[in-house]
Amino acid sequence: MADNEKLFWFMGKPAKITSTLFLAVFATTVGSSLLFGYSMAVFNNLEKRVKCFLMAEACSVFIDQEHQLQANAWYAGLTTAYIVLGTVGSFCSGMVSDFFGRKKALWLNCIVGIIGGSLNIIVWFSNSKVNLFIARLILGLNAGITTGIAPTFIAEISPTSLRGALTACHQLFITLGIVVAYFFTMKFTLNNDYWVFSAALPVIPAVISFCLLPFLPESPRYLFINKDDIENAKIAFEKYNQIQDPETQLNEIKKEVEEQKALPKFRIIDLFTSKHYRLAVIISIVLNVMQQFSGINAVIGYSQNMMLSAKVPLNYLEICVLLIGIFNCVSTIPAVILMEITGRRKLLIYPSFLLIASLLICFIMVGIIPPIFKTHTNVWATISVVAIFLYIIGFAIGLGPIPGIVVAEIFTQAPRAAAYSLALGIQWFSSFIILLLYPIINDVIPSGYVFVIFLCFTVPSLTFLVIFMPETKNRSFAEIAKILAGNKVENSEA
């Protein structure tokens, strides 16, 4: 075995993953995906301390309702700032990756992450809420760019037979980042007067990736198609891919380029007007809207109330939240393993049935049963907690990683970056809508009925995807685009 490659037994068969490919996936997932997951979740356990800081109060119960409302408004503004810049970053990610290249865009985004994390250290010395807002804005921008470029880069450098599994590592490391954030914001770690340093920890993975990326080749597809640099594209293929013959790969890309030339030159407006991209764009939008409106953030957020109803002691709530994060991360691992066995369709469809069933159970246990059997609420709450864990399994295996993988696969090189930006911009905007409306709706409608709203989005979306989303496993980007351009639905595995 050559020095520059490692042999892994992957899913029961030998799969050559070169050390260059391994290092590229590691640098991307640690410096981008893990950082994104961490920065997204770091304030969940610190909410009270952050509110106290924003109000310039001692960390104790606020003296009256007016102070509490002001603190809530400040905290909502801080959260909104992160999501708004995340939306901007996701919309811009395609333009950034096409202009600078995939690798350099990731490297520059590491600098953004380092600046955002470092500003949190300045917050400690300046005691300035303005600096805290700026730090969250910058980390939001970093997160938005990450969601657009990281999975695209991994998908483009991976062998076809491993593309889904390696791209799923992006979602796996996001969940790992969430777990790390929960751990470092517990009472025995940094949930104390030094809480702001926990918000600065993203600097570490960003620096690691910043140091590794310059030694890695650019995406060979980007070099060949976007830069017409055939020689360096071939060298990059040889370093990243020991499974497929570089000449064969280059010939396939040449064919893709020739077919693309037969079409009018791609413009961003074509995503909305061209029949060639219509079905692919709709699938991308439905996947990302379904992911957010399935209620993952609300379900996890509601879990603390359910655990309280299930008589979980207050002292153990923090640990339970950490366990939910760990469970979410561990549940994502089967997706990485199964991605190239079952294919994308089955891995989306069957876990989504479990997710829908769990939402239905939560609705019944929270919204229907308690008003009828008021003396047994702890029993129903316990069942609800079990349903939450089943929901997390369904989401982590299917709806968590699949959208990022499929959107990267169903477009050819020319529209991919723009299409990914569009899909992720809609994903971030959907997240913003949920953040804005969920607390209001949950207060207005009867308890538990919010799960019905999630079901109303999830069931029709899944029905559409069952009918129209093709299998992408072991297919080239050009083959997938042909199926979608002709509105052909081919459900059999390649």
C-alpha positions as CSV (number, residue, x, y, z in Angstrom):
1,M,0.0,0.0,0.0
2,A,1.4,3.4,-1.0
3,D,2.5,5.9,1.7
4,N,-0.1,8.4,0.6
5,E,-3.1,6.2,1.1
6,K,-4.9,4.3,3.8
7,L,-7.1,1.3,3.3
8,F,-10.4,1.3,5.3
9,W,-12.9,-1.5,5.5
10,F,-15.9,0.6,4.7
11,M,-19.3,-1.0,4.9
12,G,-17.9,-4.5,4.4
13,K,-15.7,-3.8,1.4
14,P,-12.3,-2.2,1.1
15,A,-12.3,1.4,0.2
16,K,-9.2,3.4,-0.4
17,I,-9.2,6.8,1.2
18,T,-6.0,8.7,0.5
19,S,-4.3,10.5,3.3
20,T,-4.9,13.7,1.4
21,L,-8.7,13.1,1.2
22,F,-8.8,12.1,4.9
23,L,-6.9,15.3,5.8
24,A,-9.2,17.5,3.6
25,V,-12.4,16.1,5.2
26,F,-10.9,16.5,8.6
27,A,-9.8,20.1,8.0
28,T,-13.2,21.0,6.6
29,T,-15.3,19.3,9.2
30,V,-13.3,20.5,12.2
31,G,-12.6,24.0,11.1
32,S,-16.0,24.6,9.5
33,S,-18.7,22.1,10.5
34,L,-17.7,21.7,14.2
35,L,-17.2,25.4,14.6
36,F,-20.7,26.1,13.1
37,G,-22.3,23.6,15.5
38,Y,-20.5,25.0,18.5
39,S,-21.2,28.7,17.8
40,M,-24.8,27.8,17.1
41,A,-25.4,26.1,20.5
42,V,-22.9,27.8,22.8
43,F,-25.4,30.2,24.4
44,N,-28.2,27.6,25.0
45,N,-27.0,26.9,28.5
46,L,-25.7,30.4,29.1
47,E,-29.0,32.2,28.3
48,K,-29.4,33.6,31.9
49,R,-25.8,34.8,32.1
50,V,-25.9,36.4,28.7
51,K,-29.1,38.2,29.6
52,C,-27.5,39.5,32.9
53,F,-24.5,40.8,30.9
54,L,-26.7,42.5,28.3
55,M,-28.7,44.2,31.1
56,A,-25.5,45.0,33.1
57,E,-27.1,43.2,36.1
58,A,-25.7,40.8,38.6
59,C,-26.5,37.2,37.6
60,S,-29.6,36.9,39.7
61,V,-33.3,36.9,39.3
62,F,-34.4,40.2,37.6
63,I,-36.2,42.5,40.0
64,D,-39.4,43.0,38.0
65,Q,-41.2,41.9,34.9
66,E,-40.0,45.0,33.0
67,H,-36.4,44.0,33.4
68,Q,-37.2,40.5,32.4
69,L,-38.9,41.7,29.2
70,Q,-36.0,44.0,28.4
71,A,-33.6,41.1,28.9
72,N,-35.6,38.8,26.7
73,A,-35.6,41.5,24.0
74,W,-31.9,42.0,24.1
75,Y,-31.3,38.2,24.0
76,A,-33.7,37.8,21.1
77,G,-31.8,40.5,19.3
78,L,-28.5,38.7,19.8
79,T,-29.9,35.5,18.5
80,T,-31.5,37.2,15.5
81,A,-28.2,38.9,14.6
82,Y,-26.6,35.5,14.4
83,I,-29.3,34.1,12.1
84,V,-29.6,37.2,9.9
85,L,-25.9,37.2,9.1
86,G,-26.0,33.4,8.7
87,T,-28.7,33.9,6.0
88,V,-26.6,36.6,4.3
89,G,-23.5,34.3,4.5
90,S,-25.4,31.3,3.0
91,F,-26.8,33.4,0.1
92,C,-23.2,34.8,-0.6
93,S,-21.5,31.4,-0.2
94,G,-21.9,30.4,-3.9
95,M,-20.5,33.6,-5.2
96,V,-17.6,33.4,-2.7
97,S,-16.7,29.8,-3.6
98,D,-16.9,30.4,-7.3
99,F,-14.7,33.6,-7.1
100,F,-12.0,32.3,-4.7
101,G,-12.3,28.6,-5.2
102,R,-13.6,26.0,-2.7
103,K,-10.4,25.6,-0.7
104,K,-9.5,29.3,-0.5
105,A,-13.0,30.2,0.4
106,L,-12.9,27.8,3.3
107,W,-9.5,29.2,4.3
108,L,-10.8,32.8,4.3
109,N,-13.8,31.7,6.2
110,C,-11.5,30.3,8.9
111,I,-10.2,33.9,9.3
112,V,-13.7,35.1,9.8
113,G,-14.2,32.4,12.5
114,I,-11.0,33.4,14.2
115,I,-12.0,37.1,14.3
116,G,-15.5,36.3,15.6
117,G,-14.1,34.0,18.3
118,S,-11.4,36.4,19.3
119,L,-13.8,39.3,19.7
120,N,-15.5,37.3,22.6
121,I,-12.2,37.6,24.5
122,I,-12.2,41.3,23.9
123,V,-15.8,41.3,25.4
124,W,-14.3,40.1,28.7
125,F,-11.9,43.0,28.9
126,S,-14.2,45.7,27.4
127,N,-17.4,44.6,29.1
128,S,-19.1,45.8,26.0
129,K,-22.4,44.4,24.7
130,V,-21.7,46.1,21.3
131,N,-18.6,43.8,20.9
132,L,-20.7,40.8,21.9
133,F,-23.2,41.7,19.1
134,I,-20.4,42.2,16.6
135,A,-18.9,38.8,17.6
136,R,-22.2,37.1,17.0
137,L,-22.7,38.8,13.7
138,I,-19.3,37.7,12.5
139,L,-19.8,34.1,13.7
140,G,-23.2,34.1,12.0
141,L,-21.6,35.1,8.7
142,N,-19.0,32.3,9.2
143,A,-21.8,29.8,9.9
144,G,-23.7,30.8,6.8
145,I,-20.7,30.5,4.5
146,T,-19.7,27.2,6.1
147,T,-23.1,25.6,5.3
148,G,-22.7,26.5,1.6
149,I,-19.1,25.7,1.0
150,A,-18.1,22.8,3.3
151,P,-20.4,20.1,1.9
152,T,-19.8,21.2,-1.6
153,F,-16.0,20.9,-1.3
154,I,-16.3,17.4,0.3
155,A,-18.8,16.3,-2.4
156,E,-16.5,17.4,-5.2
157,I,-13.3,15.8,-3.9
158,S,-14.8,12.5,-2.9
159,P,-15.0,9.3,-5.0
160,T,-18.5,8.6,-6.2
161,S,-18.8,5.5,-4.1
162,L,-17.9,7.4,-0.9
163,R,-19.4,10.8,-1.7
164,G,-22.5,10.5,0.4
165,A,-20.8,9.0,3.4
166,L,-18.0,11.6,3.5
167,T,-20.4,14.5,2.9
168,A,-22.5,13.2,5.8
169,C,-19.5,13.9,8.0
170,H,-20.4,17.6,7.7
171,Q,-23.6,17.0,9.6
172,L,-21.9,14.6,12.0
173,F,-19.4,17.3,13.1
174,I,-22.1,19.9,13.4
175,T,-23.8,17.7,16.0
176,L,-20.4,17.0,17.6
177,G,-19.9,20.8,17.9
178,I,-23.2,21.1,19.6
179,V,-22.2,18.4,22.2
180,V,-18.9,20.2,22.8
181,A,-20.7,23.5,23.3
182,Y,-23.1,21.9,25.8
183,F,-20.1,20.4,27.7
184,F,-18.1,23.6,27.9
185,T,-21.2,25.6,29.2
186,M,-22.1,23.3,32.1
187,K,-21.8,24.6,35.6
188,F,-18.7,22.6,36.4
189,T,-16.9,23.9,33.2
190,L,-17.4,27.5,32.0
191,N,-21.0,28.3,33.1
192,N,-19.7,30.8,35.6
193,D,-18.2,34.3,35.7
194,Y,-15.8,33.3,32.9
195,W,-18.6,32.2,30.5
196,V,-17.4,34.5,27.8
197,F,-14.3,32.4,27.2
198,S,-16.6,29.5,26.2
199,A,-17.8,31.7,23.4
200,A,-14.2,32.2,22.3
201,L,-13.3,28.5,21.9
202,P,-14.3,28.4,18.2
203,V,-10.9,30.0,17.6
204,I,-9.2,26.6,18.2
205,P,-10.8,24.6,15.4
206,A,-10.6,27.6,13.1
207,V,-6.8,27.9,13.6
208,I,-6.4,24.1,13.0
209,S,-8.2,24.3,9.7
210,F,-6.4,27.6,8.8
211,C,-3.1,25.8,9.2
212,L,-4.0,22.6,7.3
213,L,-5.9,23.9,4.2
214,P,-3.0,25.6,2.4
215,F,-1.3,22.1,2.1
216,L,-4.3,20.6,0.3
217,P,-5.2,20.6,-3.4
218,E,-8.1,22.6,-4.7
219,S,-11.3,20.8,-5.8
220,P,-10.3,19.0,-9.1
221,R,-13.8,19.7,-10.5
222,Y,-13.4,23.4,-9.8
223,L,-9.9,23.4,-11.4
224,F,-11.1,21.6,-14.5
225,I,-14.5,23.3,-15.1
226,N,-14.2,26.7,-13.5
227,K,-10.5,27.4,-14.2
228,D,-9.8,25.2,-17.2
229,D,-6.7,24.0,-15.4
230,I,-6.6,20.4,-16.7
231,E,-3.1,19.5,-15.5
232,N,-3.6,20.6,-11.9
233,A,-7.1,19.0,-11.9
234,K,-5.5,15.7,-12.9
235,I,-2.9,16.0,-10.1
236,A,-5.7,16.8,-7.6
237,F,-7.7,13.8,-8.7
238,E,-4.7,11.5,-8.2
239,K,-4.2,12.8,-4.6
240,Y,-7.9,12.7,-3.6
241,N,-9.1,9.6,-5.5
242,Q,-7.4,6.2,-5.5
243,I,-10.7,4.4,-6.4
244,Q,-11.4,5.8,-9.9
245,D,-9.0,6.3,-12.8
246,P,-8.2,10.0,-13.2
247,E,-8.4,9.8,-17.0
248,T,-11.9,8.2,-16.8
249,Q,-13.0,10.9,-14.3
250,L,-11.6,13.7,-16.5
251,N,-13.4,12.3,-19.6
252,E,-16.7,12.2,-17.7
253,I,-16.2,15.8,-16.7
254,K,-15.3,16.7,-20.3
255,K,-18.6,15.2,-21.3
256,E,-20.4,17.1,-18.6
257,V,-18.7,20.4,-19.9
258,E,-19.7,19.6,-23.5
259,E,-23.3,19.0,-22.5
260,Q,-23.3,22.2,-20.4
261,K,-22.0,24.1,-23.4
262,A,-25.0,22.9,-25.4
263,L,-27.2,24.8,-23.0
264,P,-27.3,28.6,-22.8
265,K,-24.6,30.0,-20.5
266,F,-25.7,29.7,-16.9
267,R,-27.1,32.8,-15.2
268,I,-28.4,32.8,-11.6
269,I,-31.8,33.8,-13.0
270,D,-31.9,30.4,-14.8
271,L,-32.5,28.7,-11.5
272,F,-36.0,30.2,-11.5
273,T,-36.7,30.3,-15.3
274,S,-35.1,27.3,-16.9
275,K,-37.0,24.0,-17.2
276,H,-33.6,22.3,-17.1
277,Y,-33.2,23.2,-13.4
278,R,-36.8,23.5,-12.2
279,L,-37.3,20.1,-10.5
280,A,-33.8,20.2,-8.9
281,V,-34.5,23.6,-7.5
282,I,-37.9,22.6,-6.1
283,I,-36.4,19.5,-4.5
284,S,-33.7,21.6,-2.9
285,I,-36.2,24.0,-1.5
286,V,-38.6,21.3,-0.2
287,L,-35.7,19.4,1.5
288,N,-34.5,22.5,3.4
289,V,-37.9,23.8,4.3
290,M,-38.9,20.3,5.5
291,Q,-35.7,20.1,7.6
292,Q,-36.4,23.3,9.5
293,F,-40.2,23.0,9.7
294,S,-40.0,19.5,11.0
295,G,-39.5,21.2,14.3
296,I,-36.1,19.9,15.4
297,N,-35.1,23.1,17.3
298,A,-38.5,23.4,18.9
299,V,-38.7,19.7,19.9
300,I,-35.2,19.8,21.5
301,G,-36.1,23.2,23.2
302,Y,-39.4,21.7,24.5
303,S,-37.6,18.7,25.9
304,Q,-36.6,20.5,29.1
305,N,-40.3,21.2,29.9
306,M,-41.2,17.6,29.2
307,M,-38.4,16.4,31.5
308,L,-39.6,18.6,34.2
309,S,-43.1,17.2,33.8
310,A,-41.6,13.7,33.9
311,K,-40.2,14.6,37.4
312,V,-36.6,14.8,36.3
313,P,-34.8,16.7,39.2
314,L,-33.6,20.2,38.3
315,N,-30.0,19.3,39.2
316,Y,-30.0,16.7,36.4
317,L,-31.6,18.9,33.6
318,E,-28.3,20.2,32.5
319,I,-26.9,16.6,32.2
320,C,-30.1,15.5,30.3
321,V,-29.6,18.3,27.8
322,L,-26.0,17.1,27.3
323,L,-27.2,13.5,26.8
324,I,-29.7,14.7,24.2
325,G,-26.8,16.3,22.3
326,I,-24.7,13.2,22.6
327,F,-27.6,11.1,21.5
328,N,-28.2,13.3,18.5
329,C,-24.5,13.1,17.5
330,V,-24.3,9.3,18.0
331,S,-27.5,8.8,16.0
332,T,-25.9,10.6,13.1
333,I,-23.1,7.9,12.8
334,P,-25.4,5.3,11.3
335,A,-26.2,7.8,8.5
336,V,-22.5,8.0,7.6
337,I,-22.3,4.2,7.5
338,L,-25.6,3.5,5.7
339,M,-25.4,6.3,3.2
340,E,-23.7,4.1,0.6
341,I,-25.6,1.0,1.5
342,T,-29.3,2.1,1.4
343,G,-28.9,5.2,-0.8
344,R,-30.3,8.7,-0.1
345,R,-34.0,8.0,-0.8
346,K,-34.5,5.2,1.6
347,L,-32.3,6.9,4.3
348,L,-34.6,10.0,4.0
349,I,-38.0,8.2,3.7
350,Y,-37.9,5.5,6.4
351,P,-36.5,7.6,9.2
352,S,-38.9,10.4,8.3
353,F,-41.8,7.9,9.0
354,L,-40.3,7.5,12.5
355,L,-40.0,11.3,12.8
356,I,-43.7,11.8,11.8
357,A,-44.8,9.1,14.3
358,S,-42.8,10.7,17.1
359,L,-44.4,14.1,16.4
360,L,-47.8,12.5,16.5
361,I,-47.0,10.9,19.8
362,C,-45.8,14.2,21.2
363,F,-49.0,15.9,20.1
364,I,-51.2,13.2,21.7
365,M,-49.1,13.0,24.9
366,V,-48.9,16.8,25.4
367,G,-52.0,18.2,23.7
368,I,-54.7,15.5,24.0
369,I,-54.1,13.2,27.0
370,P,-53.2,15.7,29.8
371,P,-56.5,17.6,29.7
372,I,-58.4,14.3,30.0
373,F,-56.2,12.4,32.5
374,K,-54.8,15.3,34.7
375,T,-53.6,13.0,37.5
376,H,-51.2,11.0,35.3
377,T,-49.3,13.8,33.5
378,N,-45.9,12.4,34.7
379,V,-46.6,9.1,32.8
380,W,-47.6,11.0,29.6
381,A,-44.5,13.2,29.9
382,T,-42.3,10.2,30.3
383,I,-43.7,8.8,27.0
384,S,-43.1,12.2,25.4
385,V,-39.5,12.1,26.4
386,V,-39.1,8.7,24.8
387,A,-40.8,10.1,21.7
388,I,-38.3,12.9,21.6
389,F,-35.4,10.4,21.5
390,L,-37.1,8.5,18.7
391,Y,-37.6,11.8,16.9
392,I,-33.9,12.6,17.2
393,I,-33.0,9.2,15.8
394,G,-35.3,9.8,12.8
395,F,-34.0,13.3,12.2
396,A,-30.3,12.5,12.8
397,I,-30.2,9.5,10.3
398,G,-32.4,11.0,7.6
399,L,-33.5,14.6,7.5
400,G,-30.4,16.0,9.3
401,P,-27.6,15.0,6.7
402,I,-29.6,14.2,3.6
403,P,-30.5,17.8,2.4
404,G,-26.9,18.9,2.3
405,I,-25.8,15.8,0.4
406,V,-28.6,15.8,-2.1
407,V,-28.4,19.5,-3.0
408,A,-24.7,19.1,-3.7
409,E,-25.4,16.1,-5.9
410,I,-28.4,17.1,-8.1
411,F,-26.7,20.0,-9.9
412,T,-23.8,20.1,-12.4
413,Q,-20.8,22.3,-11.8
414,A,-22.1,25.6,-13.3
415,P,-25.3,26.0,-11.2
416,R,-24.2,24.1,-8.1
417,A,-22.8,26.9,-6.0
418,A,-25.7,29.3,-6.8
419,A,-28.3,26.6,-6.2
420,Y,-26.6,25.6,-2.9
421,S,-26.7,29.3,-1.8
422,L,-30.4,29.5,-2.7
423,A,-31.3,26.4,-0.8
424,L,-29.3,27.3,2.3
425,G,-30.5,30.8,2.3
426,I,-34.1,29.5,2.4
427,Q,-33.0,27.1,5.2
428,W,-31.6,29.9,7.3
429,F,-34.7,32.1,6.5
430,S,-36.9,29.2,7.6
431,S,-34.9,28.9,10.8
432,F,-35.4,32.7,11.4
433,I,-39.2,32.4,10.8
434,I,-39.4,29.5,13.4
435,L,-37.3,31.5,15.9
436,L,-39.6,34.5,15.4
437,L,-43.0,32.8,15.4
438,Y,-42.6,29.7,17.5
439,P,-42.7,31.4,21.0
440,I,-45.8,33.5,19.9
441,I,-47.6,30.5,18.4
442,N,-46.8,28.3,21.3
443,D,-48.3,30.8,23.7
444,V,-51.4,31.4,21.6
445,I,-52.5,27.9,20.6
446,P,-53.2,25.1,23.2
447,S,-50.2,23.2,24.6
448,G,-48.8,20.6,22.2
449,Y,-50.7,21.7,19.1
450,V,-47.5,23.2,17.7
451,F,-46.6,19.6,16.8
452,V,-49.6,19.6,14.4
453,I,-48.1,22.5,12.5
454,F,-44.8,20.6,12.1
455,L,-46.8,17.6,10.8
456,C,-48.6,19.8,8.3
457,F,-45.2,20.8,6.8
458,T,-43.5,17.4,7.1
459,V,-46.1,15.1,5.7
460,P,-46.8,16.9,2.4
461,S,-43.0,17.6,1.9
462,L,-42.2,13.9,2.4
463,T,-45.0,12.9,0.0
464,F,-43.5,15.2,-2.7
465,L,-40.0,13.8,-2.2
466,V,-41.2,10.2,-2.3
467,I,-42.7,11.0,-5.8
468,F,-40.1,13.2,-7.3
469,M,-36.6,12.8,-5.7
470,P,-34.4,10.3,-7.6
471,E,-31.8,8.1,-6.0
472,T,-28.3,9.8,-6.4
473,K,-26.1,7.0,-5.0
474,N,-23.3,5.9,-7.3
475,R,-24.4,8.3,-10.1
476,S,-22.3,11.0,-11.6
477,F,-23.5,14.6,-11.3
478,A,-24.2,14.7,-15.0
479,E,-26.4,11.5,-14.8
480,I,-28.4,12.9,-11.9
481,A,-28.9,16.2,-13.7
482,K,-30.2,14.4,-16.8
483,I,-32.8,12.5,-14.8
484,L,-34.1,15.7,-13.2
485,A,-33.9,17.8,-16.4
486,G,-36.1,15.3,-18.2
487,N,-38.5,15.1,-15.2
488,K,-37.8,11.4,-15.0
489,V,-38.2,9.7,-11.7
490,E,-35.9,6.8,-11.3
491,N,-36.1,5.2,-7.9
492,S,-34.0,2.2,-8.4
493,E,-30.5,2.2,-7.0
494,A,-27.7,2.5,-9.5
